[in-house]
C-alpha cells in the first residue's frame, strides 16, 4: 500500500486530482515495479530492433516530412538532442511552475506505461525532478497539438538534459546552476528518448486537469449560490421538486436540482406552492383582473438553475473522463509492444479529443458565468431585487456606492469568457510542410479553458459576496440546513461592505478562501449529519 502523500505511477490510473496534487506539491511520485518491468521489456525489444537494422521513425530516421532521411547509427543520439533544441521554440508567458511539474508527471505516467521504449534511468530522472520540485521553463505559445505538444515538451526535455532554464525554489535560473546546486548530473538521452519525451499530449492534458479541477469547484459553488438565491428571494419550492426533474431526466439536471434541494432543506425562507393560492386570492380586488404582489414564478436565473447548469455539469464530467483517459494513454509515436514483437507507427500523439472537450468546457464555463452575473445583477437592481437596498448599499444612497462598481468586474469578465467560448479545435491549419495537415489546437483550447476557469472564479467570488451582503439584510436566521452551515463558515470572514475599505481587498480575500481551500470540494458535508 502506498503512503498517503505518494502517487504510484503505473500508466493506468492517474487521476485529475492527483495531477493537481503533484503539481502543487501536495504529493510526490513513485514508480510501480511491475510497470518498470514492462518498460525494461519494451526497451530490450527496441534495442534488438535497432541492432537488427530495422528502420524506425524517430530512432534512425529524421522527423516529420524528412522521415525518409535515414540516420547513421553513430548519430542517432545526436539526433535526439538536435530535435529538442530545434523545437524548444516557444514564446510568451511561461506556464506556472506547478503546471510545469504536472506536465512532467503526466509525461512520466505515459512513459511508465511501457510502450515508448525508453530506459529506466530516464524515468527515474524525471521522478527525481518532480520530487525535487524542479520545474521546466515552458513558454505558453507554440503547440498545434498534432504531433503532440512538440514545442512545450521540447522545453520540458531541456530540463532533463540540463539546458535552458529551470524554476527551483521560486526562482528562474540557468539549468546548469540548479543541477550543480543539487549535485546531480543531467541525463544524456539515448535513441528514441527525445521523441518519446516530446511526441505527446502531456502539456494540454496537465493544463486541462487544472481547468477541470477548478471547474468542478465552480460547479459546486454555483449550486451554493443557486440555493442562496432561492432563499434570499423567498423562491418557490416546486421549481426544484424531484418529480419535476424526473420527467426531464438529464443526469446533470437531476444532480443540480438534488444538490440545491438538499442545501436549502429545512429553510424557513422558501415559498411553498401549496400555500400560495390562498395568499394570492386574499389580495383579490374588484374588477375582471387583479395584480398580486406575490411571484407566481421566479425569474429564470433562480428557477431554471438546474436546467441551465445541467449541460455544464455533464460537460465537466465528460471532460474529466476524456482527460483521465488521455493522461493514462500511450500518446507517443512509434509505439513499442514487445510481447507482440511490434513497433507501430501511428498518430496517438494527436490531441483532438482534448481540444474538443476543452472547447466544450469553455462553453460550459461561459454559461455558468452568465447565470452568476445575472443573479448578481438581480441583487443590485432596485427594480428587480424585491426590496433589497439599491446596489446592496447599507449606508446613505448616493453618498455610498455599495456593489455598483464591483458589478463591472462580473459583467466584463462574463463578456470575455463568452469570447473564449468560441472553438479553436476546429481551426486546423496545415503546417510542417503539410505533413501535419490536420491539427487539433488542443493546447490552445486547454490554455483557453484554464483562463476561462480563472476568470469565472472572479465572477463567482463577487456573487458570493453579494449573497452575504444580501443575507446581512434579511433571511439569514432562517436558512436551510446546508445553506445555514455554509453561511456560518463564510460569514466569519465577511464584513458588510460599507465603502470604508477598498472593494478589491474583499475580492482577493474571498477568492483565496473559496478556491485555495477544500471548503467546497464535497457539498454533502454541509447537508449530512
Secondary structure per residue as TSV (DSSP state, phi and psi in degrees):
chain	resnum	aa	ss	phi	psi
A	1	X	-	360.0	134.5
A	2	X	-	-79.1	157.1
A	3	X	-	-70.8	154.2
A	4	X	T	-60.2	-30.8
A	5	X	T	-97.0	16.1
A	6	X	E	-120.6	131.7
A	7	X	E	-103.7	120.2
A	8	X	E	-89.2	115.1
A	9	X	E	-86.1	127.0
A	10	X	-	-132.3	2.7
A	11	X	S	84.7	3.5
A	12	X	S	-124.1	-28.3
A	13	X	-	-139.0	30.2
A	14	X	-	-70.2	131.1
A	15	X	-	-105.1	165.6
A	16	X	H	-59.7	-45.8
A	17	X	H	-60.9	-36.6
A	18	X	H	-70.7	-38.8
A	19	X	H	-58.2	-46.3
A	20	X	H	-64.8	-44.6
A	21	X	H	-62.6	-40.0
A	22	X	H	-65.2	-44.0
A	23	X	H	-60.0	-44.7
A	24	X	H	-85.3	-4.1
A	25	X	T	94.0	9.6
A	26	X	S	-75.6	-23.3
A	27	X	-	-136.0	151.4
A	28	X	E	-106.2	177.7
A	29	X	E	-121.5	147.9
A	30	X	E	-127.9	163.6
A	31	X	E	-109.8	130.6
A	32	X	-	-69.6	126.0
A	33	X	H	-58.0	-39.7
A	34	X	H	-65.5	-37.3
A	35	X	H	-64.9	-39.2
A	36	X	H	-63.4	-34.2
A	37	X	H	-64.6	-39.7
A	38	X	H	-62.4	-40.6
A	39	X	H	-64.2	-39.5
A	40	X	H	-63.2	-42.4
A	41	X	H	-64.3	-40.8
A	42	X	H	-62.8	-44.4
A	43	X	H	-66.6	-42.7
A	44	X	H	-60.2	-44.7
A	45	X	H	-63.7	-41.8
A	46	X	H	-63.1	-41.5
A	47	X	H	-60.4	-38.6
A	48	X	H	-65.1	-40.8
A	49	X	H	-65.4	-39.9
A	50	X	H	-66.4	-43.1
A	51	X	H	-63.2	-30.5
A	52	X	T	-83.4	8.3
A	53	X	T	65.7	27.4
A	54	X	-	-66.3	144.6
A	55	X	-	-90.9	114.1
A	56	X	-	-126.0	124.0
A	57	X	T	-55.2	133.8
A	58	X	T	75.6	-6.8
A	59	X	T	-101.7	-55.7
A	60	X	T	-127.6	22.2
A	61	X	B	-125.1	163.9
A	62	X	-	-78.2	-166.2
A	63	X	S	-118.8	158.8
A	64	X	G	59.5	-135.7
A	65	X	G	-70.3	-7.6
A	66	X	G	-93.7	20.3
A	67	X	T	-67.6	-15.4
A	68	X	T	-83.5	-1.2
A	69	X	S	-90.3	113.8
A	70	X	B	-90.9	132.9
A	71	X	-	-99.8	137.1
A	72	X	-	-64.2	146.2
A	73	X	G	-56.2	-32.3
A	74	X	G	-71.4	-13.3
A	75	X	G	-110.5	1.9
A	76	X	H	-71.7	-22.5
A	77	X	H	-78.5	-39.1
A	78	X	H	-59.6	-36.0
A	79	X	H	-55.8	-40.8
A	80	X	H	-66.5	-43.2
A	81	X	H	-68.2	-39.0
A	82	X	H	-62.5	-37.1
A	83	X	H	-61.5	-46.4
A	84	X	H	-63.5	-49.8
A	85	X	H	-63.4	-39.9
A	86	X	H	-71.7	-30.3
A	87	X	H	-95.4	-6.0
A	88	X	-	-78.1	72.2
A	89	X	-	-128.9	31.7
A	90	X	-	-82.9	159.5
A	91	X	E	-139.4	172.7
A	92	X	E	100.7	-179.1
A	93	X	E	-62.1	142.3
A	94	X	E	-73.3	152.8
A	95	X	-	-61.1	148.0
A	96	X	-	-55.9	146.8
A	97	X	H	-59.7	-33.7
A	98	X	H	-70.0	-30.1
A	99	X	H	-72.8	-40.1
A	100	X	H	-58.7	-41.9
A	101	X	H	-64.9	-38.5
A	102	X	H	-64.0	-38.2
A	103	X	H	-59.0	-45.5
A	104	X	H	-60.1	-41.3
A	105	X	H	-65.8	-42.2
A	106	X	H	-65.0	-40.8
A	107	X	H	-65.7	-41.4
A	108	X	H	-62.1	-41.6
A	109	X	H	-62.3	-38.2
A	110	X	H	-63.3	-45.2
A	111	X	H	-69.9	-35.8
A	112	X	H	-73.1	-10.3
A	113	X	T	-61.2	-29.0
A	114	X	S	103.0	16.2
A	115	X	-	-119.2	17.3
A	116	X	S	-110.8	-12.5
A	117	X	-	74.0	28.1
A	118	X	-	-96.2	163.9
A	119	X	-	-79.4	155.1
A	120	X	H	-61.4	-34.8
A	121	X	H	-57.6	-38.1
A	122	X	H	-66.5	-43.7
A	123	X	H	-61.5	-42.2
A	124	X	H	-68.8	-34.0
A	125	X	H	-66.9	-42.1
A	126	X	H	-63.9	-40.4
A	127	X	H	-58.6	-43.3
A	128	X	H	-62.3	-44.8
A	129	X	H	-60.0	-43.6
A	130	X	H	-63.3	-48.2
A	131	X	H	-72.3	-23.8
A	132	X	T	-84.5	-6.1
A	133	X	T	57.6	45.0
A	134	X	-	-94.8	118.8
A	135	X	E	-114.3	133.4
A	136	X	E	-66.6	146.3
A	137	X	-	-84.3	108.7
A	138	X	-	-120.5	105.2
A	139	X	E	-61.3	147.9
A	140	X	E	-75.1	-26.0
A	141	X	E	-101.6	136.7
A	142	X	-	152.6	-28.7
A	143	X	-	-86.0	137.2
A	144	X	-	-99.1	-3.9
A	145	X	S	68.4	32.3
A	146	X	S	-113.1	-61.6
A	147	X	S	-83.3	40.1
A	148	X	S	77.0	-159.7
A	149	X	S	-93.5	65.1
A	150	X	H	-55.3	-48.0
A	151	X	H	-70.5	-47.1
A	152	X	H	-58.8	-44.9
A	153	X	H	-77.7	-20.9
A	154	X	H	-65.2	-41.7
A	155	X	H	-65.1	-36.2
A	156	X	H	-62.1	-43.5
A	157	X	H	-64.7	-32.1
A	158	X	H	-56.6	-38.3
A	159	X	H	-64.9	-26.3
A	160	X	H	-80.5	-35.2
A	161	X	H	-93.4	4.5
A	162	X	T	79.4	27.5
A	163	X	-	-117.5	166.8
A	164	X	S	74.3	-146.6
A	165	X	E	-125.4	154.7
A	166	X	E	-133.2	149.7
A	167	X	E	-92.4	128.4
A	168	X	E	-146.5	126.7
A	169	X	T	53.6	40.4
A	170	X	T	82.4	1.0
A	171	X	E	-117.6	145.0
A	172	X	E	-93.5	119.9
A	173	X	E	-137.4	163.9
A	174	X	E	-62.1	139.2
A	175	X	H	-58.0	-39.9
A	176	X	H	-60.2	-37.4
A	177	X	H	-64.9	-43.7
A	178	X	H	-65.7	-45.3
A	179	X	H	-60.8	-40.3
A	180	X	H	-65.0	-42.2
A	181	X	H	-62.7	-38.8
A	182	X	T	-87.0	0.4
A	183	X	T	54.4	49.3
A	184	X	-	-132.4	140.8
A	185	X	-	-89.9	138.2
A	186	X	-	-63.4	165.6
A	187	X	-	-78.9	143.3
A	188	X	-	-104.7	113.4
A	189	X	-	-74.9	145.6
A	190	X	-	-100.1	-179.5
A	191	X	T	-59.2	146.8
A	192	X	T	77.0	-19.2
A	193	X	H	-76.5	-32.5
A	194	X	H	-65.2	-48.5
A	195	X	H	-69.2	-31.7
A	196	X	H	-66.5	-34.1
A	197	X	H	-69.6	-34.8
A	198	X	H	-96.5	-30.9
A	199	X	S	-86.7	71.5
A	200	X	S	-171.5	-176.8
A	201	X	-	-108.2	23.9
A	202	X	H	-69.0	-31.1
A	203	X	H	-70.0	-48.7
A	204	X	H	-64.4	-33.6
A	205	X	H	-69.7	-42.8
A	206	X	H	-65.1	-44.7
A	207	X	H	-59.0	-43.6
A	208	X	H	-63.3	-38.1
A	209	X	H	-61.1	-44.2
A	210	X	H	-66.2	-38.3
A	211	X	H	-62.6	-44.2
A	212	X	H	-68.5	-39.8
A	213	X	H	-57.6	-45.3
A	214	X	H	-67.6	-38.1
A	215	X	H	-64.5	-38.0
A	216	X	H	-63.1	-40.3
A	217	X	H	-69.8	-38.3
A	218	X	H	-59.0	-40.6
A	219	X	H	-64.5	-43.8
A	220	X	H	-60.1	-43.9
A	221	X	H	-65.9	-32.1
A	222	X	H	-68.6	-29.3
A	223	X	H	-67.8	-40.5
A	224	X	H	-63.3	-47.8
A	225	X	H	-67.6	-31.1
A	226	X	H	-64.6	-40.9
A	227	X	H	-68.9	-41.2
A	228	X	H	-59.3	-41.1
A	229	X	H	-62.2	-46.1
A	230	X	H	-66.0	-29.7
A	231	X	H	-78.5	-39.5
A	232	X	H	-63.4	-39.3
A	233	X	T	-95.6	6.1
A	234	X	T	60.1	43.2
A	235	X	-	-62.9	168.2
A	236	X	B	-93.5	135.7
A	237	X	G	-66.4	-32.7
A	238	X	G	-71.7	-12.7
A	239	X	G	-66.4	-16.6
A	240	X	G	-117.0	11.4
A	241	X	-	-60.5	134.7
A	242	X	H	-58.5	-39.4
A	243	X	H	-66.4	-33.5
A	244	X	H	-58.3	-43.8
A	245	X	H	-82.4	-24.4
A	246	X	H	-70.3	-19.8
A	247	X	T	-86.7	-3.5
A	248	X	T	-136.5	73.6
A	249	X	-	-86.4	52.0
A	250	X	-	-64.2	135.4
A	251	X	H	-59.3	-42.0
A	252	X	H	-64.2	-38.6
A	253	X	H	-65.1	-44.7
A	254	X	H	-60.8	-40.9
A	255	X	H	-65.5	-47.6
A	256	X	H	-66.7	-46.0
A	257	X	H	-60.3	-41.6
A	258	X	H	-64.7	-43.2
A	259	X	H	-61.0	-47.3
A	260	X	H	-67.6	-41.4
A	261	X	H	-59.7	-42.1
A	262	X	H	-70.5	-33.7
A	263	X	H	-66.1	-42.2
A	264	X	H	-93.1	3.5
A	265	X	T	-53.9	133.3
A	266	X	T	86.9	5.3
A	267	X	-	-69.9	146.5
A	268	X	S	-98.9	8.3
A	269	X	S	-101.0	-15.0
A	270	X	-	-78.9	138.5
A	271	X	B	-85.6	126.7
A	272	X	-	-91.0	128.9
A	273	X	H	-57.0	-36.3
A	274	X	H	-65.4	-22.8
A	275	X	H	-100.3	-6.1
A	276	X	H	-73.0	-36.3
A	277	X	H	-59.1	-47.5
A	278	X	H	-68.0	-38.3
A	279	X	H	-62.1	-41.2
A	280	X	H	-68.9	-44.5
A	281	X	H	-63.7	-28.2
A	282	X	T	-67.8	-17.4
A	283	X	T	-92.8	4.7
A	284	X	-	-59.4	136.5
A	285	X	-	-121.4	172.7
A	286	X	S	-66.2	153.6
A	287	X	S	109.8	167.5
A	288	X	S	-71.3	-20.1
A	289	X	-	-135.3	137.0
A	290	X	-	-132.4	153.9
A	291	X	-	-107.5	129.3
A	292	X	-	-96.3	150.2
A	293	X	S	-87.1	-3.4
A	294	X	S	-94.5	129.2
A	295	X	-	-67.7	126.5
A	296	X	S	-80.0	-30.8
A	297	X	S	-144.1	147.7
A	298	X	-	-84.4	162.3
A	299	X	-	-63.9	162.7
A	300	X	H	-62.7	-35.0
A	301	X	H	-66.0	-15.8
A	302	X	H	-102.1	-52.2
A	303	X	H	-71.4	-37.4
A	304	X	T	-98.2	17.1
A	305	X	H	-54.1	-45.4
A	306	X	H	-62.9	-38.4
A	307	X	H	-71.8	-36.5
A	308	X	H	-72.2	-40.8
A	309	X	H	-84.6	-8.7
A	310	X	H	-55.9	-55.5
A	311	X	H	-67.9	-24.3
A	312	X	H	-64.7	-49.4
A	313	X	H	-60.3	-42.7
A	314	X	H	-69.3	-36.6
A	315	X	H	-65.8	-42.1
A	316	X	H	-63.7	-42.7
A	317	X	H	-64.1	-42.5
A	318	X	H	-65.6	-42.8
A	319	X	H	-60.9	-41.2
A	320	X	H	-61.7	-43.0
A	321	X	H	-61.8	-45.1
A	322	X	H	-65.5	-43.4
A	323	X	H	-66.0	-38.1
A	324	X	H	-70.8	-33.7
A	325	X	H	-62.8	-45.3
A	326	X	H	-64.4	-40.7
A	327	X	H	-65.2	-24.0
A	328	X	T	-110.1	25.8
A	329	X	S	-109.2	162.6
A	330	X	-	-93.8	85.1
A	331	X	-	-96.0	73.0
A	332	X	-	-139.8	172.7
A	333	X	S	-159.8	128.3
A	334	X	S	-77.0	167.1
A	335	X	E	-101.3	135.4
A	336	X	E	-110.2	118.8
A	337	X	E	-121.5	92.2
A	338	X	G	-64.5	-37.5
A	339	X	G	-66.6	-21.0
A	340	X	G	-106.1	6.4
A	341	X	T	54.5	45.1
A	342	X	E	-123.0	137.8
A	343	X	E	-117.9	111.6
A	344	X	E	-108.4	126.6
A	345	X	-	-96.0	127.4
A	346	X	-	-161.0	-148.7
A	347	X	-	-134.6	36.2
A	348	X	T	-65.5	-11.3
A	349	X	T	-76.5	-7.3
A	350	X	-	-73.2	137.4
A	351	X	-	-103.7	24.4
A	352	X	H	-60.9	-38.6
A	353	X	H	-62.0	-44.9
A	354	X	H	-64.8	-43.8
A	355	X	H	-56.7	-45.7
A	356	X	H	-61.5	-50.6
A	357	X	H	-72.5	-25.8
A	358	X	H	-72.6	-37.6
A	359	X	H	-63.0	-41.6
A	360	X	H	-62.8	-40.4
A	361	X	H	-63.4	-38.7
A	362	X	H	-61.4	-40.7
A	363	X	H	-62.6	-42.8
A	364	X	H	-63.1	-44.3
A	365	X	H	-68.4	-37.7
A	366	X	H	-61.3	-38.4
A	367	X	H	-65.5	-44.8
A	368	X	H	-58.8	-40.3
A	369	X	H	-66.9	-41.2
A	370	X	H	-58.6	-44.9
A	371	X	H	-61.2	-45.5
A	372	X	H	-63.7	-46.8
A	373	X	H	-64.2	-38.6
A	374	X	H	-68.4	-36.1
A	375	X	H	-66.5	-42.2
A	376	X	H	-59.3	-41.3
A	377	X	H	-61.3	-38.7
A	378	X	H	-64.2	-37.2
A	379	X	H	-64.1	-33.2
A	380	X	H	-92.3	-30.1
A	381	X	-	-81.2	117.2
A	382	X	T	-62.8	-20.1
A	383	X	T	-80.3	-11.1
A	384	X	T	-122.2	-18.3
A	385	X	S	-89.1	12.2
A	386	X	T	55.1	45.6
A	387	X	T	97.5	-2.6
A	388	X	-	-71.2	157.6
A	389	X	-	-63.3	145.8
A	390	X	G	-55.6	130.4
A	391	X	G	53.4	23.7
A	392	X	G	54.6	36.8
A	393	X	-	-80.8	124.5
A	394	X	-	-88.5	-15.2
A	395	X	S	-104.1	-144.7
A	396	X	-	-79.6	118.6
A	397	X	B	-60.6	134.3
A	398	X	T	96.2	-44.7
A	399	X	T	-78.3	-37.3
A	400	X	B	-112.1	151.0
A	401	X	-	-109.9	-11.3
A	402	X	T	57.3	-128.5
A	403	X	T	-93.9	11.7
A	404	X	H	-55.6	-54.0
A	405	X	H	-67.8	-38.8
A	406	X	H	-63.2	-27.5
A	407	X	H	-60.3	-31.5
A	408	X	H	-59.9	-33.7
A	409	X	H	-58.1	-49.0
A	410	X	H	-66.5	-42.4
A	411	X	H	-67.6	-46.6
A	412	X	H	-68.3	-37.9
A	413	X	H	-73.4	-33.2
A	414	X	H	-61.9	-42.3
A	415	X	H	-62.0	-41.4
A	416	X	H	-62.4	-41.9
A	417	X	H	-69.3	-28.4
A	418	X	H	-65.2	-37.2
A	419	X	H	-67.0	-40.0
A	420	X	H	-67.0	-17.3
A	421	X	T	-75.4	-10.4
A	422	X	S	-65.3	134.7
A	423	X	-	-71.0	148.0
A	424	X	S	-118.3	-18.5
A	425	X	T	-69.2	-12.6
A	426	X	T	-91.6	-1.3
A	427	X	-	-96.3	51.4
A	428	X	-	-63.2	133.3
A	429	X	-	-128.3	123.4
A	430	X	-	-65.3	138.7
A	431	X	B	-149.8	-171.1
A	432	X	T	57.0	48.5
A	433	X	T	54.1	37.4
A	434	X	T	64.5	13.9
A	435	X	T	-69.9	-47.5
A	436	X	B	-89.1	78.5
A	437	X	-	-92.9	-10.1
A	438	X	S	-134.8	111.0
A	439	X	-	-118.9	160.5
A	440	X	-	-95.8	-25.4
A	441	X	-	53.1	30.7
A	442	X	H	-63.0	-35.2
A	443	X	H	-74.3	-35.1
A	444	X	H	-62.7	-42.5
A	445	X	H	-63.1	-40.4
A	446	X	H	-68.6	-40.8
A	447	X	H	-60.9	-41.6
A	448	X	H	-62.4	-43.2
A	449	X	H	-66.1	-41.0
A	450	X	H	-60.2	-42.7
A	451	X	H	-65.6	-42.2
A	452	X	H	-61.0	-43.0
A	453	X	H	-65.0	-42.2
A	454	X	H	-60.7	-43.4
A	455	X	H	-61.6	-43.0
A	456	X	H	-61.8	-30.7
A	457	X	H	-62.4	-35.0
A	458	X	H	-61.0	-46.0
A	459	X	H	-67.9	-44.7
A	460	X	H	-71.3	-33.4
A	461	X	H	-58.6	-44.8
A	462	X	H	-64.1	-40.4
A	463	X	H	-63.0	-40.6
A	464	X	H	-60.3	-43.4
A	465	X	H	-62.7	-39.6
A	466	X	H	-64.7	-39.3
A	467	X	H	-57.9	-49.0
A	468	X	H	-66.2	-37.2
A	469	X	H	-65.6	-43.9
A	470	X	H	-62.6	-40.9
A	471	X	H	-70.5	-16.5
A	472	X	T	-73.2	-15.1
A	473	X	T	-97.3	-31.7
A	474	X	T	-163.8	156.6
A	475	X	T	73.2	-1.7
A	476	X	G	-68.5	-27.4
A	477	X	G	-74.9	-19.0
A	478	X	G	-119.7	26.6
A	479	X	-	-65.2	160.1
A	480	X	-	-69.0	178.3
A	481	X	H	-63.0	-51.2
A	482	X	H	-70.9	-48.9
A	483	X	H	-62.5	-35.7
A	484	X	H	-64.1	-43.1
A	485	X	H	-64.6	-42.9
A	486	X	H	-65.0	-41.7
A	487	X	H	-59.7	-44.2
A	488	X	H	-61.1	-39.6
A	489	X	H	-66.6	-49.7
A	490	X	H	-71.8	-34.3
A	491	X	H	-67.4	-19.9
A	492	X	T	-62.4	-29.5
A	493	X	T	-103.2	4.7
A	494	X	-	-107.7	136.7
A	495	X	-	-125.8	130.6
A	496	X	-	-50.1	132.4
A	497	X	-	-79.0	122.7
A	498	X	-	-130.3	20.2
A	499	X	S	74.4	7.2
A	500	X	S	-86.6	-3.2
A	501	X	S	-144.9	169.8
A	502	X	-	-77.7	128.5
A	503	X	H	-62.0	-36.4
A	504	X	H	-51.1	-39.9
A	505	X	H	-65.1	-38.6
A	506	X	H	-63.4	-42.4
A	507	X	H	-62.1	-45.5
A	508	X	H	-61.8	-45.6
A	509	X	H	-63.6	-44.1
A	510	X	H	-76.4	-32.3
A	511	X	H	-61.3	-42.5
A	512	X	H	-65.0	-43.2
A	513	X	H	-60.3	-42.5
A	514	X	H	-75.2	-36.9
A	515	X	H	-115.4	-5.8
A	516	X	S	-112.3	24.1
A	517	X	S	-136.9	178.5
A	518	X	S	-100.9	19.7
A	519	X	T	-54.4	-42.8
A	520	X	T	-118.7	26.7
A	521	X	S	-69.9	-28.9
A	522	X	-	-141.8	107.4
A	523	X	T	-70.6	-23.5
A	524	X	H	-64.2	-21.1
A	525	X	H	-66.9	-19.6
A	526	X	H	-88.4	-26.4
A	527	X	H	-105.2	-6.0
A	528	X	-	-80.4	179.5
A	529	X	-	-71.7	360.0
